[in-house]
Amino acid sequence: MIGVVHGLAGSPRLAAGRVDDRSRSGALLYLGVFGVGTILGMTLLTVAMATPLAAATRSLGGVHRTMARVTGVISICVGLVVAYESA
C-alpha cells in the first residue's frame, strides 16, 4: 500500500508538464501510462525493501518494536520540521 500511495502522490505533479492542449487524448494516455507505471514501480520497490525487513522482524522480535517506535518518532519530527519550514 505504501508503494501505491507514493505512486499516486507523485504521478500527476511529475507529468503535469506533458499535458498539451493540441492532443488531449495523447496527454491523457501519457498520464495514464505514467501513473500506472509509477504505481507499479513504487509498489515493487516497496515489496523489495520490505521483504528482507519482514524476515528480520520474525527473528528479532523486541528489537523490531523498539526500532519501529524510534523510526516513528524520527519520522514525526522530520515531518514537523518540514511543515514548519514550509509555512
Backbone as XML, in Angstrom:
<?xml version="1.0"?>
<chain id="A" units="angstrom">
  <residue number="1" name="MET">
    <atom name="N" x="0.823" y="-1.202" z="0.000"/>
    <atom name="CA" x="0.000" y="0.000" z="0.000"/>
    <atom name="C" x="0.864" y="1.262" z="0.000"/>
  </residue>
  <residue number="2" name="ILE">
    <atom name="N" x="2.015" y="1.202" z="0.654"/>
    <atom name="CA" x="2.884" y="2.381" z="0.681"/>
    <atom name="C" x="3.320" y="2.740" z="-0.732"/>
  </residue>
  <residue number="3" name="GLY">
    <atom name="N" x="3.686" y="1.740" z="-1.523"/>
    <atom name="CA" x="4.095" y="1.998" z="-2.904"/>
    <atom name="C" x="2.976" y="2.585" z="-3.739"/>
  </residue>
  <residue number="4" name="VAL">
    <atom name="N" x="1.770" y="2.100" z="-3.532"/>
    <atom name="CA" x="0.616" y="2.628" z="-4.272"/>
    <atom name="C" x="0.392" y="4.096" z="-3.918"/>
  </residue>
  <residue number="5" name="VAL">
    <atom name="N" x="0.450" y="4.410" z="-2.620"/>
    <atom name="CA" x="0.235" y="5.795" z="-2.191"/>
    <atom name="C" x="1.316" y="6.709" z="-2.755"/>
  </residue>
  <residue number="6" name="HIS">
    <atom name="N" x="2.572" y="6.272" z="-2.693"/>
    <atom name="CA" x="3.656" y="7.094" z="-3.246"/>
    <atom name="C" x="3.486" y="7.277" z="-4.757"/>
  </residue>
  <residue number="7" name="GLY">
    <atom name="N" x="3.111" y="6.215" z="-5.431"/>
    <atom name="CA" x="2.906" y="6.319" z="-6.873"/>
    <atom name="C" x="1.780" y="7.273" z="-7.225"/>
  </residue>
  <residue number="8" name="LEU">
    <atom name="N" x="0.697" y="7.197" z="-6.486"/>
    <atom name="CA" x="-0.435" y="8.093" z="-6.738"/>
    <atom name="C" x="-0.081" y="9.540" z="-6.418"/>
  </residue>
  <residue number="9" name="ALA">
    <atom name="N" x="0.702" y="9.745" z="-5.385"/>
    <atom name="CA" x="1.041" y="11.108" z="-4.977"/>
    <atom name="C" x="1.984" y="11.782" z="-5.960"/>
  </residue>
  <residue number="10" name="GLY">
    <atom name="N" x="2.889" y="11.033" z="-6.555"/>
    <atom name="CA" x="3.902" y="11.643" z="-7.399"/>
    <atom name="C" x="3.528" y="11.792" z="-8.858"/>
  </residue>
  <residue number="11" name="SER">
    <atom name="N" x="2.639" y="10.975" z="-9.367"/>
    <atom name="CA" x="2.356" y="10.940" z="-10.801"/>
    <atom name="C" x="1.831" y="12.242" z="-11.393"/>
  </residue>
  <residue number="12" name="PRO">
    <atom name="N" x="0.767" y="12.812" z="-10.868"/>
    <atom name="CA" x="0.208" y="13.999" z="-11.523"/>
    <atom name="C" x="1.174" y="15.182" z="-11.535"/>
  </residue>
  <residue number="13" name="ARG">
    <atom name="N" x="1.888" y="15.377" z="-10.454"/>
    <atom name="CA" x="2.798" y="16.525" z="-10.369"/>
    <atom name="C" x="3.954" y="16.383" z="-11.368"/>
  </residue>
  <residue number="14" name="LEU">
    <atom name="N" x="4.515" y="15.192" z="-11.475"/>
    <atom name="CA" x="5.638" y="14.982" z="-12.379"/>
    <atom name="C" x="5.222" y="15.048" z="-13.844"/>
  </residue>
  <residue number="15" name="ALA">
    <atom name="N" x="4.031" y="14.609" z="-14.141"/>
    <atom name="CA" x="3.588" y="14.525" z="-15.527"/>
    <atom name="C" x="2.833" y="15.762" z="-15.986"/>
  </residue>
  <residue number="16" name="ALA">
    <atom name="N" x="2.600" y="16.724" z="-15.125"/>
    <atom name="CA" x="1.783" y="17.885" z="-15.474"/>
    <atom name="C" x="2.356" y="18.660" z="-16.657"/>
  </residue>
  <residue number="17" name="GLY">
    <atom name="N" x="3.656" y="18.680" z="-16.783"/>
    <atom name="CA" x="4.278" y="19.410" z="-17.882"/>
    <atom name="C" x="4.049" y="18.790" z="-19.247"/>
  </residue>
  <residue number="18" name="ARG">
    <atom name="N" x="3.616" y="17.540" z="-19.294"/>
    <atom name="CA" x="3.409" y="16.843" z="-20.559"/>
    <atom name="C" x="2.023" y="17.073" z="-21.157"/>
  </residue>
  <residue number="19" name="VAL">
    <atom name="N" x="1.106" y="17.653" z="-20.410"/>
    <atom name="CA" x="-0.249" y="17.855" z="-20.915"/>
    <atom name="C" x="-0.229" y="18.977" z="-21.942"/>
  </residue>
  <residue number="20" name="ASP">
    <atom name="N" x="-0.765" y="18.679" z="-23.112"/>
    <atom name="CA" x="-0.745" y="19.624" z="-24.216"/>
    <atom name="C" x="-2.170" y="19.767" z="-24.750"/>
  </residue>
  <residue number="21" name="ASP">
    <atom name="N" x="-2.622" y="21.008" z="-24.946"/>
    <atom name="CA" x="-3.985" y="21.237" z="-25.411"/>
    <atom name="C" x="-4.216" y="20.717" z="-26.832"/>
  </residue>
  <residue number="22" name="ARG">
    <atom name="N" x="-3.169" y="20.591" z="-27.629"/>
    <atom name="CA" x="-3.341" y="20.137" z="-29.010"/>
    <atom name="C" x="-3.713" y="18.667" z="-29.103"/>
  </residue>
  <residue number="23" name="SER">
    <atom name="N" x="-3.321" y="17.873" z="-28.134"/>
    <atom name="CA" x="-3.600" y="16.445" z="-28.179"/>
    <atom name="C" x="-4.033" y="15.965" z="-26.801"/>
  </residue>
  <residue number="24" name="ARG">
    <atom name="N" x="-5.272" y="16.242" z="-26.460"/>
    <atom name="CA" x="-5.762" y="15.865" z="-25.133"/>
    <atom name="C" x="-5.789" y="14.352" z="-24.948"/>
  </residue>
  <residue number="25" name="SER">
    <atom name="N" x="-6.180" y="13.618" z="-25.970"/>
    <atom name="CA" x="-6.235" y="12.161" z="-25.813"/>
    <atom name="C" x="-4.833" y="11.597" z="-25.616"/>
  </residue>
  <residue number="26" name="GLY">
    <atom name="N" x="-3.864" y="12.127" z="-26.329"/>
    <atom name="CA" x="-2.476" y="11.691" z="-26.147"/>
    <atom name="C" x="-1.963" y="12.032" z="-24.763"/>
  </residue>
  <residue number="27" name="ALA">
    <atom name="N" x="-2.319" y="13.221" z="-24.283"/>
    <atom name="CA" x="-1.898" y="13.642" z="-22.939"/>
    <atom name="C" x="-2.525" y="12.754" z="-21.877"/>
  </residue>
  <residue number="28" name="LEU">
    <atom name="N" x="-3.810" y="12.429" z="-22.042"/>
    <atom name="CA" x="-4.480" y="11.559" z="-21.079"/>
    <atom name="C" x="-3.890" y="10.149" z="-21.108"/>
  </residue>
  <residue number="29" name="LEU">
    <atom name="N" x="-3.571" y="9.669" z="-22.301"/>
    <atom name="CA" x="-2.939" y="8.360" z="-22.416"/>
    <atom name="C" x="-1.574" y="8.379" z="-21.724"/>
  </residue>
  <residue number="30" name="TYR">
    <atom name="N" x="-0.811" y="9.433" z="-21.963"/>
    <atom name="CA" x="0.501" y="9.564" z="-21.315"/>
    <atom name="C" x="0.354" y="9.568" z="-19.797"/>
  </residue>
  <residue number="31" name="LEU">
    <atom name="N" x="-0.569" y="10.374" z="-19.269"/>
    <atom name="CA" x="-0.778" y="10.437" z="-17.822"/>
    <atom name="C" x="-1.200" y="9.083" z="-17.252"/>
  </residue>
  <residue number="32" name="GLY">
    <atom name="N" x="-2.058" y="8.379" z="-17.988"/>
    <atom name="CA" x="-2.496" y="7.062" z="-17.529"/>
    <atom name="C" x="-1.360" y="6.061" z="-17.472"/>
  </residue>
  <residue number="33" name="VAL">
    <atom name="N" x="-0.577" y="5.990" z="-18.555"/>
    <atom name="CA" x="0.554" y="5.054" z="-18.596"/>
    <atom name="C" x="1.601" y="5.442" z="-17.551"/>
  </residue>
  <residue number="34" name="PHE">
    <atom name="N" x="1.889" y="6.731" z="-17.466"/>
    <atom name="CA" x="2.863" y="7.217" z="-16.493"/>
    <atom name="C" x="2.402" y="6.902" z="-15.068"/>
  </residue>
  <residue number="35" name="GLY">
    <atom name="N" x="1.134" y="7.145" z="-14.781"/>
    <atom name="CA" x="0.602" y="6.890" z="-13.443"/>
    <atom name="C" x="0.648" y="5.421" z="-13.071"/>
  </residue>
  <residue number="36" name="VAL">
    <atom name="N" x="0.208" y="4.557" z="-13.976"/>
    <atom name="CA" x="0.220" y="3.115" z="-13.693"/>
    <atom name="C" x="1.661" y="2.629" z="-13.527"/>
  </residue>
  <residue number="37" name="GLY">
    <atom name="N" x="2.549" y="3.095" z="-14.384"/>
    <atom name="CA" x="3.953" y="2.701" z="-14.270"/>
    <atom name="C" x="4.573" y="3.143" z="-12.962"/>
  </residue>
  <residue number="38" name="THR">
    <atom name="N" x="4.253" y="4.358" z="-12.533"/>
    <atom name="CA" x="4.782" y="4.859" z="-11.276"/>
    <atom name="C" x="4.237" y="4.063" z="-10.102"/>
  </residue>
  <residue number="39" name="ILE">
    <atom name="N" x="2.953" y="3.782" z="-10.116"/>
    <atom name="CA" x="2.345" y="3.000" z="-9.039"/>
    <atom name="C" x="2.974" y="1.612" z="-8.964"/>
  </residue>
  <residue number="40" name="LEU">
    <atom name="N" x="3.117" y="0.950" z="-10.110"/>
    <atom name="CA" x="3.712" y="-0.390" z="-10.114"/>
    <atom name="C" x="5.175" y="-0.357" z="-9.675"/>
  </residue>
  <residue number="41" name="GLY">
    <atom name="N" x="5.919" y="0.622" z="-10.161"/>
    <atom name="CA" x="7.328" y="0.727" z="-9.795"/>
    <atom name="C" x="7.522" y="0.952" z="-8.313"/>
  </residue>
  <residue number="42" name="MET">
    <atom name="N" x="6.746" y="1.868" z="-7.743"/>
    <atom name="CA" x="6.867" y="2.143" z="-6.310"/>
    <atom name="C" x="6.399" y="0.946" z="-5.482"/>
  </residue>
  <residue number="43" name="THR">
    <atom name="N" x="5.384" y="0.249" z="-5.958"/>
    <atom name="CA" x="4.911" y="-0.930" z="-5.243"/>
    <atom name="C" x="5.974" y="-2.023" z="-5.236"/>
  </residue>
  <residue number="44" name="LEU">
    <atom name="N" x="6.582" y="-2.270" z="-6.391"/>
    <atom name="CA" x="7.626" y="-3.297" z="-6.467"/>
    <atom name="C" x="8.843" y="-2.925" z="-5.621"/>
  </residue>
  <residue number="45" name="LEU">
    <atom name="N" x="9.219" y="-1.656" z="-5.632"/>
    <atom name="CA" x="10.344" y="-1.214" z="-4.816"/>
    <atom name="C" x="10.041" y="-1.393" z="-3.333"/>
  </residue>
  <residue number="46" name="THR">
    <atom name="N" x="8.835" y="-1.067" z="-2.921"/>
    <atom name="CA" x="8.446" y="-1.237" z="-1.524"/>
    <atom name="C" x="8.479" y="-2.704" z="-1.126"/>
  </residue>
  <residue number="47" name="VAL">
    <atom name="N" x="7.973" y="-3.586" z="-1.978"/>
    <atom name="CA" x="7.991" y="-5.020" z="-1.682"/>
    <atom name="C" x="9.433" y="-5.517" z="-1.598"/>
  </residue>
  <residue number="48" name="ALA">
    <atom name="N" x="10.292" y="-5.064" z="-2.505"/>
    <atom name="CA" x="11.692" y="-5.493" z="-2.499"/>
    <atom name="C" x="12.404" y="-5.057" z="-1.222"/>
  </residue>
  <residue number="49" name="MET">
    <atom name="N" x="12.074" y="-3.886" z="-0.713"/>
    <atom name="CA" x="12.716" y="-3.417" z="0.516"/>
    <atom name="C" x="12.074" y="-4.035" z="1.759"/>
  </residue>
  <residue number="50" name="ALA">
    <atom name="N" x="10.786" y="-4.299" z="1.715"/>
    <atom name="CA" x="10.079" y="-4.789" z="2.898"/>
    <atom name="C" x="10.293" y="-6.276" z="3.146"/>
  </residue>
  <residue number="51" name="THR">
    <atom name="N" x="10.540" y="-7.050" z="2.128"/>
    <atom name="CA" x="10.667" y="-8.497" z="2.283"/>
    <atom name="C" x="11.801" y="-8.882" z="3.235"/>
  </residue>
  <residue number="52" name="PRO">
    <atom name="N" x="13.028" y="-8.377" z="3.042"/>
    <atom name="CA" x="14.077" y="-8.740" z="3.997"/>
    <atom name="C" x="13.810" y="-8.181" z="5.404"/>
  </residue>
  <residue number="53" name="LEU">
    <atom name="N" x="13.188" y="-7.021" z="5.479"/>
    <atom name="CA" x="12.872" y="-6.456" z="6.784"/>
    <atom name="C" x="11.842" y="-7.301" z="7.516"/>
  </residue>
  <residue number="54" name="ALA">
    <atom name="N" x="10.867" y="-7.808" z="6.798"/>
    <atom name="CA" x="9.853" y="-8.660" z="7.414"/>
    <atom name="C" x="10.486" y="-9.944" z="7.940"/>
  </residue>
  <residue number="55" name="ALA">
    <atom name="N" x="11.427" y="-10.506" z="7.193"/>
    <atom name="CA" x="12.110" y="-11.716" z="7.657"/>
    <atom name="C" x="12.926" y="-11.424" z="8.909"/>
  </residue>
  <residue number="56" name="ALA">
    <atom name="N" x="13.547" y="-10.251" z="8.956"/>
    <atom name="CA" x="14.353" y="-9.887" z="10.120"/>
    <atom name="C" x="13.478" y="-9.680" z="11.353"/>
  </residue>
  <residue number="57" name="THR">
    <atom name="N" x="12.284" y="-9.140" z="11.181"/>
    <atom name="CA" x="11.422" y="-8.891" z="12.343"/>
    <atom name="C" x="10.969" y="-10.183" z="13.002"/>
  </residue>
  <residue number="58" name="ARG">
    <atom name="N" x="10.834" y="-11.227" z="12.215"/>
    <atom name="CA" x="10.423" y="-12.507" z="12.794"/>
    <atom name="C" x="11.498" y="-13.053" z="13.727"/>
  </residue>
  <residue number="59" name="SER">
    <atom name="N" x="12.759" y="-12.787" z="13.402"/>
    <atom name="CA" x="13.826" y="-13.353" z="14.226"/>
    <atom name="C" x="14.287" y="-12.408" z="15.331"/>
  </residue>
  <residue number="60" name="LEU">
    <atom name="N" x="13.963" y="-11.109" z="15.227"/>
    <atom name="CA" x="14.479" y="-10.157" z="16.208"/>
    <atom name="C" x="13.440" y="-9.644" z="17.199"/>
  </residue>
  <residue number="61" name="GLY">
    <atom name="N" x="12.174" y="-9.885" z="16.992"/>
    <atom name="CA" x="11.093" y="-9.574" z="17.922"/>
    <atom name="C" x="11.159" y="-8.229" z="18.627"/>
  </residue>
  <residue number="62" name="GLY">
    <atom name="N" x="11.737" y="-8.191" z="19.837"/>
    <atom name="CA" x="11.761" y="-6.979" z="20.659"/>
    <atom name="C" x="12.518" y="-5.827" z="20.016"/>
  </residue>
  <residue number="63" name="VAL">
    <atom name="N" x="13.586" y="-6.152" z="19.307"/>
    <atom name="CA" x="14.349" y="-5.109" z="18.616"/>
    <atom name="C" x="13.461" y="-4.415" z="17.586"/>
  </residue>
  <residue number="64" name="HIS">
    <atom name="N" x="12.609" y="-5.200" z="16.944"/>
    <atom name="CA" x="11.708" y="-4.652" z="15.937"/>
    <atom name="C" x="10.779" y="-3.606" z="16.543"/>
  </residue>
  <residue number="65" name="ARG">
    <atom name="N" x="10.201" y="-3.913" z="17.691"/>
    <atom name="CA" x="9.283" y="-2.961" z="18.330"/>
    <atom name="C" x="10.006" y="-1.670" z="18.698"/>
  </residue>
  <residue number="66" name="THR">
    <atom name="N" x="11.205" y="-1.804" z="19.233"/>
    <atom name="CA" x="11.987" y="-0.615" z="19.604"/>
    <atom name="C" x="12.327" y="0.209" z="18.369"/>
  </residue>
  <residue number="67" name="MET">
    <atom name="N" x="12.785" y="-0.454" z="17.316"/>
    <atom name="CA" x="13.133" y="0.256" z="16.075"/>
    <atom name="C" x="11.909" y="0.921" z="15.463"/>
  </residue>
  <residue number="68" name="ALA">
    <atom name="N" x="10.769" y="0.268" z="15.527"/>
    <atom name="CA" x="9.542" y="0.846" z="14.983"/>
    <atom name="C" x="9.179" y="2.123" z="15.724"/>
  </residue>
  <residue number="69" name="ARG">
    <atom name="N" x="9.310" y="2.100" z="17.019"/>
    <atom name="CA" x="8.998" y="3.297" z="17.804"/>
    <atom name="C" x="9.987" y="4.417" z="17.525"/>
  </residue>
  <residue number="70" name="VAL">
    <atom name="N" x="11.269" y="4.082" z="17.478"/>
    <atom name="CA" x="12.300" y="5.100" z="17.230"/>
    <atom name="C" x="12.128" y="5.723" z="15.854"/>
  </residue>
  <residue number="71" name="THR">
    <atom name="N" x="11.956" y="4.894" z="14.838"/>
    <atom name="CA" x="11.789" y="5.452" z="13.492"/>
    <atom name="C" x="10.481" y="6.226" z="13.365"/>
  </residue>
  <residue number="72" name="GLY">
    <atom name="N" x="9.453" y="5.802" z="14.080"/>
    <atom name="CA" x="8.195" y="6.558" z="14.072"/>
    <atom name="C" x="8.368" y="7.947" z="14.651"/>
  </residue>
  <residue number="73" name="VAL">
    <atom name="N" x="9.063" y="8.034" z="15.780"/>
    <atom name="CA" x="9.307" y="9.341" z="16.401"/>
    <atom name="C" x="10.170" y="10.214" z="15.494"/>
  </residue>
  <residue number="74" name="ILE">
    <atom name="N" x="11.204" y="9.629" z="14.904"/>
    <atom name="CA" x="12.067" y="10.393" z="13.991"/>
    <atom name="C" x="11.262" y="10.887" z="12.796"/>
  </residue>
  <residue number="75" name="SER">
    <atom name="N" x="10.409" y="10.042" z="12.242"/>
    <atom name="CA" x="9.594" y="10.438" z="11.091"/>
    <atom name="C" x="8.658" y="11.588" z="11.429"/>
  </residue>
  <residue number="76" name="ILE">
    <atom name="N" x="8.051" y="11.522" z="12.597"/>
    <atom name="CA" x="7.162" y="12.608" z="13.020"/>
    <atom name="C" x="7.956" y="13.907" z="13.188"/>
  </residue>
  <residue number="77" name="CYS">
    <atom name="N" x="9.136" y="13.816" z="13.799"/>
    <atom name="CA" x="9.973" y="15.012" z="13.983"/>
    <atom name="C" x="10.370" y="15.624" z="12.640"/>
  </residue>
  <residue number="78" name="VAL">
    <atom name="N" x="10.797" y="14.788" z="11.718"/>
    <atom name="CA" x="11.172" y="15.286" z="10.390"/>
    <atom name="C" x="9.967" y="15.926" z="9.717"/>
  </residue>
  <residue number="79" name="GLY">
    <atom name="N" x="8.801" y="15.308" z="9.816"/>
    <atom name="CA" x="7.581" y="15.874" z="9.237"/>
    <atom name="C" x="7.242" y="17.216" z="9.839"/>
  </residue>
  <residue number="80" name="LEU">
    <atom name="N" x="7.382" y="17.352" z="11.139"/>
    <atom name="CA" x="7.105" y="18.632" z="11.790"/>
    <atom name="C" x="8.097" y="19.719" z="11.346"/>
  </residue>
  <residue number="81" name="VAL">
    <atom name="N" x="9.363" y="19.351" z="11.203"/>
    <atom name="CA" x="10.370" y="20.322" z="10.731"/>
    <atom name="C" x="10.041" y="20.771" z="9.309"/>
  </residue>
  <residue number="82" name="VAL">
    <atom name="N" x="9.705" y="19.825" z="8.448"/>
    <atom name="CA" x="9.367" y="20.176" z="7.061"/>
    <atom name="C" x="8.132" y="21.055" z="7.029"/>
  </residue>
  <residue number="83" name="ALA">
    <atom name="N" x="7.119" y="20.722" z="7.817"/>
    <atom name="CA" x="5.897" y="21.545" z="7.854"/>
    <atom name="C" x="6.203" y="22.942" z="8.368"/>
  </residue>
  <residue number="84" name="TYR">
    <atom name="N" x="7.025" y="23.027" z="9.392"/>
    <atom name="CA" x="7.382" y="24.347" z="9.957"/>
    <atom name="C" x="8.143" y="25.179" z="8.938"/>
  </residue>
  <residue number="85" name="GLU">
    <atom name="N" x="9.114" y="24.579" z="8.253"/>
    <atom name="CA" x="9.894" y="25.315" z="7.260"/>
    <atom name="C" x="9.068" y="25.700" z="6.037"/>
  </residue>
  <residue number="86" name="SER">
    <atom name="N" x="8.044" y="24.918" z="5.742"/>
    <atom name="CA" x="7.199" y="25.207" z="4.577"/>
    <atom name="C" x="6.204" y="26.322" z="4.872"/>
  </residue>
  <residue number="87" name="ALA">
    <atom name="N" x="5.866" y="26.513" z="6.130"/>
    <atom name="CA" x="4.854" y="27.509" z="6.496"/>
    <atom name="C" x="5.407" y="28.912" z="6.462"/>
  </residue>
</chain>
